[in-house]
């Protein structure tokens, strides 16, 4: 089933994001991943079938896979173990939700780049740096960097997040905490990259959000999904051009080629674009997890 609004849930709304609706259960939160899609910070009217289930299931996989690196906020994705007041919505929540601990999130997006693409590429082409980090000259689009780099950004409630240097992050949250975020981000990227390579994928870059829980740093929100990461096909990788990707890049490229100023309202998406975007998400799930996608039966 397609899910856009989740008004059927009679619980206090903690936050409504572009894709996720989060509900307050006291010391716990219910995260529901809808089938909404956004691009260039604009949410579209059309829904992408199975997108919510794919994103939720990929995050659940990675949270479990990386729990030896750092703790996370997940309690369960088993709807039968949710509080009883949610039992009436089992069909709607199955596969696309998770019950998590309430975490005091830190005001930073923690980005790791192993390859030169996106906003990092644009900055490099202008200045030869990415978030203040000097890179070798002559790098091309999608080139592998000498080593993964940590390039944080601000976390804005509206509009675009702003890339900042590590020094600015230190000023914002303190040097000790900033270093912890950097170390954890790089370790997570290293472990996930090795797994991705074993599945014929390149993890070009990704972003995390961290928070504090009982005095400990944990990772929350989502992990290594097609909405927060760039995954490329390893067997078709060729620097100097855009890569075959398993994320929203197909949609972004379509939008770049039509007449749209990237301001609301969003243009109507053709059925072919919707279908191909769904296929990209499902293929990402199957390649990352090694499992056949079965929709909300997960």
C-alpha positions as CSV (number, residue, x, y, z in Angstrom):
1,X,0.0,0.0,0.0
2,X,1.1,3.6,-0.6
3,X,1.4,5.8,2.4
4,X,1.6,9.6,2.3
5,X,-0.1,11.0,5.4
6,X,-0.1,9.1,8.7
7,X,-2.9,11.0,10.4
8,X,-4.5,7.7,11.3
9,X,-2.0,7.5,14.1
10,X,-3.5,9.1,17.2
11,X,-0.2,10.0,18.9
12,X,1.6,13.4,19.3
13,X,3.5,14.2,16.2
14,X,7.2,14.7,17.3
15,X,8.4,15.9,13.9
16,X,7.3,15.7,10.3
17,X,10.2,15.5,7.8
18,X,10.2,15.4,4.0
19,X,9.9,11.6,4.1
20,X,9.5,10.5,7.7
21,X,6.8,11.2,10.2
22,X,7.9,10.7,13.8
23,X,5.6,10.2,16.8
24,X,6.2,10.8,20.5
25,X,5.7,7.9,22.9
26,X,7.4,9.5,25.9
27,X,11.0,8.0,26.1
28,X,10.5,6.3,22.8
29,X,9.7,7.5,19.2
30,X,7.9,5.8,16.4
31,X,9.5,6.5,13.0
32,X,7.2,5.9,10.0
33,X,8.8,6.1,6.6
34,X,6.3,7.3,4.0
35,X,6.4,6.9,0.2
36,X,7.0,10.6,-0.3
37,X,10.0,11.7,-2.3
38,X,11.9,15.0,-2.3
39,X,14.6,16.4,-4.5
40,X,16.3,19.7,-4.2
41,X,14.5,20.1,-0.9
42,X,11.1,20.1,-2.5
43,X,8.6,17.3,-1.7
44,X,6.6,16.0,-4.7
45,X,2.9,15.2,-4.9
46,X,3.5,11.8,-6.4
47,X,4.5,8.8,-4.3
48,X,7.1,6.2,-5.1
49,X,5.7,2.7,-4.5
50,X,7.6,0.6,-1.9
51,X,10.0,3.5,-1.2
52,X,9.1,3.7,2.5
53,X,9.6,0.0,3.1
54,X,12.9,0.0,1.2
55,X,14.3,2.9,3.1
56,X,13.2,1.5,6.5
57,X,14.5,-2.0,5.7
58,X,17.9,-0.8,4.5
59,X,18.3,1.4,7.6
60,X,17.4,-1.6,9.8
61,X,20.0,-3.8,8.0
62,X,22.8,-1.2,8.5
63,X,21.9,-0.4,12.1
64,X,22.3,-4.1,12.9
65,X,25.4,-4.5,10.7
66,X,27.3,-1.6,12.4
67,X,26.2,-2.1,16.0
68,X,29.8,-3.3,16.9
69,X,31.1,0.1,15.7
70,X,28.7,2.3,17.6
71,X,25.4,1.9,19.4
72,X,22.2,3.1,17.8
73,X,18.6,4.1,18.7
74,X,16.7,1.1,17.4
75,X,14.5,-0.9,19.8
76,X,12.6,-3.0,17.2
77,X,11.1,-3.1,13.8
78,X,8.7,-5.9,14.8
79,X,5.2,-4.3,14.8
80,X,3.9,-7.1,17.1
81,X,6.2,-5.7,19.8
82,X,5.0,-2.1,19.5
83,X,2.9,-0.5,22.2
84,X,-0.7,-1.8,22.2
85,X,-2.2,1.5,21.1
86,X,-0.5,0.9,17.7
87,X,-1.8,-2.6,17.1
88,X,-4.7,-1.3,15.1
89,X,-2.3,0.0,12.5
90,X,-0.2,-3.2,12.0
91,X,-0.9,-3.4,8.3
92,X,0.0,0.3,7.7
93,X,3.2,0.1,9.8
94,X,4.5,-3.3,8.8
95,X,7.9,-3.0,7.1
96,X,8.0,0.8,7.0
97,X,8.4,1.8,10.7
98,X,10.7,1.3,13.6
99,X,10.4,1.9,17.3
100,X,13.4,3.8,18.7
101,X,14.8,5.3,21.8
102,X,14.5,9.0,22.1
103,X,17.9,10.5,21.6
104,X,19.2,14.1,22.1
105,X,20.3,14.7,18.5
106,X,23.4,16.8,17.8
107,X,23.1,19.8,15.5
108,X,25.3,18.5,12.7
109,X,25.1,16.4,9.5
110,X,28.1,14.1,9.5
111,X,29.2,13.5,5.9
112,X,32.0,11.2,4.7
113,X,33.2,11.4,1.1
114,X,35.3,8.7,-0.5
115,X,34.8,10.0,-4.1
116,X,34.4,13.4,-5.6
117,X,30.8,14.1,-6.5
118,X,27.9,16.4,-5.7
119,X,28.4,19.6,-3.7
120,X,32.0,18.4,-3.0
121,X,32.8,18.3,-6.7
122,X,31.3,21.8,-7.3
123,X,33.4,23.3,-4.4
124,X,36.5,21.5,-5.6
125,X,36.1,22.8,-9.1
126,X,36.0,26.4,-7.7
127,X,38.6,26.3,-4.9
128,X,40.5,23.0,-5.0
129,X,39.1,22.2,-1.6
130,X,36.1,20.5,0.1
131,X,35.0,22.0,3.4
132,X,38.4,23.5,3.8
133,X,40.3,20.3,3.0
134,X,42.9,20.7,0.3
135,X,42.7,18.0,-2.3
136,X,45.2,17.1,-5.1
137,X,44.9,19.0,-8.3
138,X,43.5,17.5,-11.5
139,X,40.8,15.4,-9.9
140,X,37.9,14.5,-12.2
141,X,34.2,13.9,-11.4
142,X,33.7,10.6,-9.4
143,X,37.5,10.2,-8.8
144,X,38.4,8.2,-5.7
145,X,39.9,10.4,-3.1
146,X,43.3,9.6,-1.6
147,X,41.4,8.7,1.6
148,X,37.9,9.3,2.8
149,X,37.3,12.8,4.2
150,X,34.9,14.0,6.9
151,X,33.0,17.1,5.7
152,X,30.3,18.1,8.1
153,X,27.4,20.4,7.5
154,X,24.9,22.4,9.5
155,X,21.5,20.9,10.2
156,X,18.9,23.4,9.0
157,X,15.2,23.1,9.8
158,X,14.4,24.7,6.5
159,X,16.2,25.0,3.2
160,X,19.7,23.6,2.4
161,X,22.2,22.4,5.0
162,X,25.4,24.4,4.8
163,X,28.8,22.7,4.4
164,X,31.3,23.8,7.0
165,X,34.9,23.0,8.0
166,X,35.8,20.7,10.8
167,X,37.1,23.8,12.7
168,X,33.6,25.4,12.5
169,X,32.1,22.2,13.8
170,X,34.5,22.3,16.7
171,X,33.3,25.8,17.5
172,X,29.7,24.8,17.3
173,X,29.7,21.6,19.4
174,X,33.2,21.5,21.1
175,X,36.4,19.9,19.9
176,X,36.1,16.7,21.8
177,X,32.6,16.0,20.5
178,X,33.5,17.0,17.0
179,X,36.4,14.5,17.0
180,X,34.1,11.8,18.3
181,X,31.7,12.4,15.4
182,X,34.6,12.4,12.9
183,X,36.0,9.2,14.2
184,X,32.7,7.4,14.3
185,X,31.7,8.6,10.9
186,X,34.9,7.4,9.3
187,X,34.7,4.0,11.0
188,X,31.1,3.5,9.9
189,X,32.0,4.5,6.3
190,X,35.0,2.1,6.3
191,X,32.9,-0.9,7.4
192,X,30.0,-0.2,5.1
193,X,32.3,0.4,2.1
194,X,33.8,-3.0,2.5
195,X,30.4,-4.6,2.6
196,X,29.3,-2.6,-0.4
197,X,32.3,-3.7,-2.4
198,X,31.5,-7.3,-1.7
199,X,28.1,-6.7,-3.3
200,X,29.5,-5.0,-6.4
201,X,28.8,-1.5,-5.2
202,X,30.8,1.6,-4.5
203,X,29.7,3.7,-1.5
204,X,30.7,7.1,-2.9
205,X,29.6,9.2,0.1
206,X,27.1,9.2,2.9
207,X,25.8,11.2,5.8
208,X,24.9,10.4,9.4
209,X,23.2,12.0,12.4
210,X,24.3,11.3,15.9
211,X,22.9,12.0,19.4
212,X,23.4,11.3,23.0
213,X,21.6,8.6,24.9
214,X,22.4,8.0,28.6
215,X,25.7,9.8,28.2
216,X,26.8,7.7,25.2
217,X,27.1,8.8,21.6
218,X,24.8,6.8,19.3
219,X,23.8,7.0,15.6
220,X,20.2,7.6,14.7
221,X,17.8,8.7,12.0
222,X,18.7,6.6,8.9
223,X,21.8,4.8,7.7
224,X,23.3,4.2,4.3
225,X,20.0,4.5,2.5
226,X,19.6,5.7,-1.1
227,X,18.3,8.9,0.3
228,X,21.4,9.5,2.5
229,X,24.2,7.9,0.3
230,X,25.5,7.5,-3.2
231,X,25.9,3.9,-4.3
232,X,27.4,3.2,-7.7
233,X,27.7,0.1,-9.8
234,X,31.3,-1.1,-9.4
235,X,31.5,-2.9,-12.7
236,X,30.4,0.3,-14.6
237,X,32.6,2.7,-12.6
238,X,34.4,5.2,-14.8
239,X,35.8,8.5,-13.4
240,X,35.1,11.7,-15.4
241,X,31.4,11.3,-15.7
242,X,28.2,10.7,-13.7
243,X,27.9,7.1,-12.5
244,X,25.1,4.5,-12.7
245,X,23.6,5.0,-9.3
246,X,21.1,3.4,-6.9
247,X,19.7,6.5,-5.3
248,X,17.7,9.6,-6.3
249,X,20.2,10.6,-8.9
250,X,18.0,9.3,-11.7
251,X,15.2,11.6,-10.5
252,X,17.6,14.5,-10.1
253,X,19.0,14.1,-13.6
254,X,15.4,14.1,-15.0
255,X,14.6,17.3,-13.1
256,X,17.8,18.9,-14.3
257,X,16.7,18.3,-17.9
258,X,13.3,19.9,-17.7
259,X,12.3,23.5,-17.2
260,X,12.0,23.9,-13.5
261,X,13.6,26.5,-11.2
262,X,13.8,24.0,-8.3
263,X,11.3,26.0,-6.3
264,X,7.9,24.9,-5.1
265,X,5.6,23.8,-6.5
266,X,7.2,20.6,-7.7
267,X,6.5,19.5,-11.3
268,X,4.4,16.5,-12.0
269,X,6.4,13.3,-12.3
270,X,5.7,11.0,-15.3
271,X,4.8,7.4,-14.6
272,X,8.0,6.2,-16.3
273,X,10.1,8.3,-13.9
274,X,8.1,7.0,-10.9
275,X,8.5,3.4,-12.1
276,X,12.3,3.7,-12.7
277,X,12.9,5.5,-9.4
278,X,11.1,2.6,-7.6
279,X,13.2,0.1,-9.5
280,X,16.4,1.9,-8.4
281,X,15.4,1.8,-4.7
282,X,14.4,-1.9,-4.8
283,X,17.6,-2.9,-6.6
284,X,19.6,-1.0,-3.9
285,X,17.9,-3.0,-1.2
286,X,18.4,-6.3,-2.9
287,X,22.1,-5.7,-3.7
288,X,22.9,-4.3,-0.2
289,X,21.1,-6.9,1.8
290,X,21.4,-9.9,-0.5
291,X,17.7,-10.6,0.0
292,X,14.8,-10.6,-2.5
293,X,12.5,-7.6,-1.9
294,X,9.0,-8.7,-0.9
295,X,7.3,-5.4,-0.2
296,X,5.6,-4.8,3.2
297,X,5.9,-8.5,4.0
298,X,9.4,-7.9,5.2
